[in-house]
């Protein structure tokens, strides 16, 4: 889902631009990736509320996604623009050291 939303947006709006050649910036661009991912995950793209008896657990109506989008985007941007969003695997340093010893 996210791979499709990401690929589609990279093709449609390269380098954080939009189809109208305006620049939403990184946060606006990623907000659109998140919105499309939510729709791909089952959010109602029309924004209508789904009757409770037909709603799937943990699936938000798009109106709820739109309300939450600024907070979600801000938190994800903060997380993945810092060390918080990444983890170093235990063997990464030894692999890099080995690789550089071979090249050097």
Rosetta silent file (secondary structure, phi, psi, omega in degrees, C-alpha in Angstrom):
SEQUENCE: XXXXXXXXXXXXXXXXXXXXXXXXXXXXXXXXXXXXXXXXXXXXXXXXXXXXXXXXXXXXXXXXXXXXXXXXXXXXXXXXXXXXXXXXXXXXXXXXXXXXXXXX
SCORE:     score description
SCORE:     0.000 S_00000001
   1 L     0.000  -53.191 -179.713    0.000    0.000    0.000 S_00000001
   2 H   -68.418  -34.767  179.449    2.617    2.538    0.999 S_00000001
   3 H   -61.800  -41.519  179.197    4.892    1.361   -1.801 S_00000001
   4 H   -66.807  -46.930  179.276    2.138    2.027   -4.338 S_00000001
   5 H   -60.785  -41.941 -179.484    1.237    5.425   -2.860 S_00000001
   6 H   -66.427  -48.618  179.534    4.911    6.389   -2.762 S_00000001
   7 H   -61.725  -44.646 -179.935    5.665    5.225   -6.316 S_00000001
   8 H   -60.378  -45.474 -177.531    2.547    6.868   -7.704 S_00000001
   9 H   -69.882  -35.656  176.441    3.303   10.189   -6.042 S_00000001
  10 H   -62.247  -35.508  179.161    6.957   10.126   -7.090 S_00000001
  11 H   -75.749  -42.413 -176.767    5.764    9.720  -10.670 S_00000001
  12 H   -76.241  -42.536 -175.115    2.936   12.303  -10.428 S_00000001
  13 L  -127.023   69.763 -178.273    4.648   14.939   -8.267 S_00000001
  14 H   -63.665  148.987  175.534    8.423   14.538   -8.596 S_00000001
  15 H    53.561   43.688  175.454   10.678   16.474   -6.254 S_00000001
  16 H    63.240   22.975  175.766    7.851   17.558   -3.935 S_00000001
  17 E   -97.552  172.713  176.459    5.968   19.382   -6.690 S_00000001
  18 L  -120.658  175.828  179.874    2.295   18.972   -7.562 S_00000001
  19 L   -64.467  -22.578  178.984    0.409   18.692  -10.797 S_00000001
  20 L   -91.928    9.824 -178.875   -0.301   22.432  -10.595 S_00000001
  21 L    58.458   30.405  170.263    3.459   23.070  -10.271 S_00000001
  22 L   -96.536  162.330 -177.958    3.042   24.440   -6.787 S_00000001
  23 E  -112.942  103.822  178.669    5.434   23.325   -4.096 S_00000001
  24 L   -76.182  -10.859 -175.838    3.743   21.823   -1.039 S_00000001
  25 H    80.214  172.821 -176.218    7.146   21.148    0.493 S_00000001
  26 H   -60.339  -43.417 -176.555    8.255   17.893    2.011 S_00000001
  27 H   -65.864  -41.148  177.438    5.571   17.824    4.694 S_00000001
  28 H   -65.992  -38.290  179.401    2.713   18.415    2.232 S_00000001
  29 H   -65.284  -47.928  179.321    4.112   15.821   -0.140 S_00000001
  30 H   -67.494  -31.610  175.793    4.447   13.194    2.592 S_00000001
  31 H   -60.069  -38.807  178.241    0.959   14.070    3.885 S_00000001
  32 H   -68.077  -38.825  175.542   -0.377   13.064    0.471 S_00000001
  33 H   -60.004  -45.011 -179.589    1.564    9.760    0.614 S_00000001
  34 H   -64.565  -42.599  179.520    0.047    9.104    4.056 S_00000001
  35 H   -61.356  -46.613 -179.757   -3.459   10.041    2.863 S_00000001
  36 H   -66.130  -35.000  177.651   -3.220    7.727   -0.147 S_00000001
  37 H   -65.240  -40.905  178.075   -1.834    4.951    2.027 S_00000001
  38 H   -61.505  -41.447  177.591   -4.799    5.297    4.385 S_00000001
  39 H   -64.986  -43.216  178.433   -7.182    5.000    1.436 S_00000001
  40 H   -63.466  -25.643  179.689   -5.259    1.969    0.167 S_00000001
  41 L   -86.328   -1.944  174.815   -5.569    0.424    3.617 S_00000001
  42 L   120.427   -0.655  176.015   -9.347    0.694    3.485 S_00000001
  43 L   -64.342  146.687 -178.725  -10.328    4.231    4.497 S_00000001
  44 E   -72.192  113.045 -177.047  -13.400    5.405    2.654 S_00000001
  45 L   -68.256  -14.523  179.218  -12.111    7.670   -0.168 S_00000001
  46 L   -84.988  -16.140 -178.820  -15.443    9.501   -0.386 S_00000001
  47 L    87.123   -1.278  177.961  -15.236   10.647    3.218 S_00000001
  48 L   -72.258  150.353  173.450  -18.600    9.132    4.100 S_00000001
  49 L   -78.361  137.310  178.649  -18.914    7.386    7.408 S_00000001
  50 L   -85.854  133.077  177.414  -19.297    3.649    7.032 S_00000001
  51 L   -53.188  137.260 -175.003  -22.257    2.179    8.917 S_00000001
  52 L   -50.282  -38.612 -176.916  -20.968    0.641   12.121 S_00000001
  53 L   -69.655  -19.358  179.052  -22.175   -2.858   11.201 S_00000001
  54 L  -103.443  -10.741 -176.226  -20.082   -2.813    8.004 S_00000001
  55 L   -68.973  140.623  174.974  -17.008   -1.048    9.353 S_00000001
  56 L   -88.784  148.257 -179.983  -13.836   -3.047    9.695 S_00000001
  57 L   -58.893  140.894  174.948  -11.919   -2.721   12.969 S_00000001
  58 L    65.584   16.193  177.185   -9.285    0.040   13.036 S_00000001
  59 L  -105.402  126.284 -177.223  -10.340    1.496    9.662 S_00000001
  60 L   -95.982  146.930  168.941  -11.040    5.227    9.667 S_00000001
  61 E   -69.359  152.726 -177.069  -13.386    7.132    7.399 S_00000001
  62 H   -59.635  -31.423  177.817  -11.478    9.579    5.231 S_00000001
  63 H   -61.457  -37.182  177.258  -12.996   12.485    7.141 S_00000001
  64 H   -70.490  -37.055  177.455  -11.278   11.117   10.239 S_00000001
  65 H   -62.795  -44.282  179.682   -8.043   10.661    8.285 S_00000001
  66 H   -60.276  -39.321  179.026   -8.215   14.307    7.138 S_00000001
  67 H   -66.253  -39.973 -175.529   -8.644   15.441   10.744 S_00000001
  68 H   -84.297  -18.510 -172.796   -5.741   13.315   11.948 S_00000001
  69 H   -54.416  -45.799  179.516   -3.458   13.922    8.945 S_00000001
  70 H   -60.485  -38.997 -179.962   -1.671   17.071   10.228 S_00000001
  71 H   -70.835  -45.867 -179.930   -0.806   15.383   13.525 S_00000001
  72 H   -60.233  -48.060 -178.071    0.209   12.086   11.896 S_00000001
  73 H   -61.280  -46.141 -179.299    2.348   13.848    9.284 S_00000001
  74 H   -60.108  -45.390 -179.404    4.057   16.065   11.832 S_00000001
  75 H   -65.455  -42.034  179.336    4.881   13.142   14.117 S_00000001
  76 H   -68.617  -39.173  177.216    6.193   10.980   11.279 S_00000001
  77 H   -61.816  -43.214  179.113    8.252   13.848    9.829 S_00000001
  78 H   -63.820  -45.614 -177.259    9.778   14.485   13.231 S_00000001
  79 H   -62.931  -48.313 -173.395   10.481   10.812   13.832 S_00000001
  80 H   -88.875    2.376  171.049   12.086   10.041   10.477 S_00000001
  81 L  -103.850   12.764  178.050   14.101   13.253   10.275 S_00000001
  82 L  -134.102  178.467  177.876   15.869   12.287   13.478 S_00000001
  83 H   -67.117  -20.852 -175.944   17.726    9.286   14.891 S_00000001
  84 H   -58.246  -31.841 -174.532   14.480    8.169   16.536 S_00000001
  85 H   -86.698    2.705 -174.374   13.168    6.638   13.295 S_00000001
  86 L  -133.254  150.174  179.599   16.133    4.410   12.597 S_00000001
  87 L  -131.027  133.680  178.219   17.831    1.480   14.258 S_00000001
  88 L   -86.870  122.793  177.745   21.361    0.267   13.687 S_00000001
  89 L   -69.916  150.733 -175.595   21.510   -3.511   13.306 S_00000001
  90 L   -57.365  -35.428 -176.258   24.060   -5.249   15.504 S_00000001
  91 L   -92.257    3.716 -176.047   26.145   -6.443   12.542 S_00000001
  92 H   -63.863  -49.367 -177.535   26.121   -3.147   10.608 S_00000001
  93 H   -64.149  -42.090  179.595   29.360   -1.736   12.006 S_00000001
  94 H   -66.901  -36.290  177.803   31.287   -4.976   11.606 S_00000001
  95 H   -65.995  -44.480  179.039   30.012   -5.364    8.033 S_00000001
  96 H   -64.273  -42.531  179.229   30.998   -1.786    7.156 S_00000001
  97 H   -61.528  -45.844  178.833   34.406   -2.203    8.781 S_00000001
  98 H   -60.471  -44.788 -179.640   34.994   -5.440    6.852 S_00000001
  99 H   -61.240  -45.884 -178.772   33.900   -3.791    3.593 S_00000001
 100 H   -70.272  -28.834  176.365   36.233   -0.823    4.057 S_00000001
 101 H   -68.578  -36.155  179.102   39.155   -3.099    4.976 S_00000001
 102 H   -67.832  -42.146 -177.465   38.693   -4.996    1.711 S_00000001
 103 H   -72.647  -39.325 -174.462   38.588   -1.804   -0.364 S_00000001
 104 L   -72.958    0.000    0.000   41.459   -0.042    1.422 S_00000001
